[in-house]
Amino acid sequence: MERLKVDYILIELQKLFPNAHCELTHRNAYEMSVAVILSAQTTDASVNRVTPALFEAYPTVEKLANANQKDVEGYIASLGLYRNKARQITGFAKKVVSDFQGEVPRTMEELTTLSGVGRKCANVILAECYQVPSLAVDTHVSRISRRLGLCFQKDDVDTIERKLRKKIPEDRWIKTHHQMIFFGRYLCHARNPECYHCPFVNGCHEKHKNLNTPKE
């Protein structure tokens, strides 16, 4: 198995997904924050199905801060863990209003004081809303990092983020984050990855490669 060089990985990801982007529908930092909190353990597509009605009912962070949690649950009931998520997004809104004058904060330290916002969510908000160089590690990014040898199999998400930040140029963090997500979402799936047309297959650490092309 060959060792994949970071420069090669970045070049090939750019070829595969030059237009990779955030697929959570949003118009501002408030909507982005709520969407990324809701996206935990579910798909972006599922979140995008519920947020139009949610944001129509609660168009501002102040409206959501004053919302009844049971009412909010009704808008997101199709999502997994919806009761917990309703509590998180209303708690998030309350603290943004009470502690940050209704504006979603712009630092990791402040963002991670908010309900439902861990380091991964904060990195997404910083990158998407404020263009702060950030590299969020979700399930796709962590899986791809392990398979491509960018980290050890045993590394946790914080360790993976730290290693990626060292290996990838800072001006590529945001783009590479999106490209790794697209790669994991549309080609290097958790199950049945499409190894037969992957440019990294010879250096991949996946034990069970799928090298058979699909039958017509």
C-alpha angles and dihedrals in degrees: 000000000000123000112246116227118224093232090055092048092051093048094050094045088053090052093048099043112014092157100044111150145157108292096197108106112234142144102198145005093277093055093042092052094049092046094051092048089051092048094071110121093354138078128272088236091058091050092049090055094059104035100072092064092038093054092043089057094041107026095167137040089245091057091051091046089059096042125118108247093223090055091051090050089060092061095051101032092119091066124086116257088013096160092055091044092051088053091048098050094045089047089048091052094047093054094045088055097042100039106024105034092250096303121117104242123247104219133077091232094054097039093054091058088067124096112265094008116118127164094282093052091045092053090052092049093047092049100041101037104030104021091235109158103257138154114206116199113212129161092283095048093046092049093047092046091054095045094049094047095247089130140004122278091243096052117119122224095266091053091047091051091050092050094047091050089055096046101040122063111252093238088060098049098096095041094045091050090057093043093051089050092051090046091052095041100045107024117007097051122181088243123032098004113198094244093157091079101027117121091211100052096111092056098036120124094206107124096207108047120187104220098158115106113228116262118249 
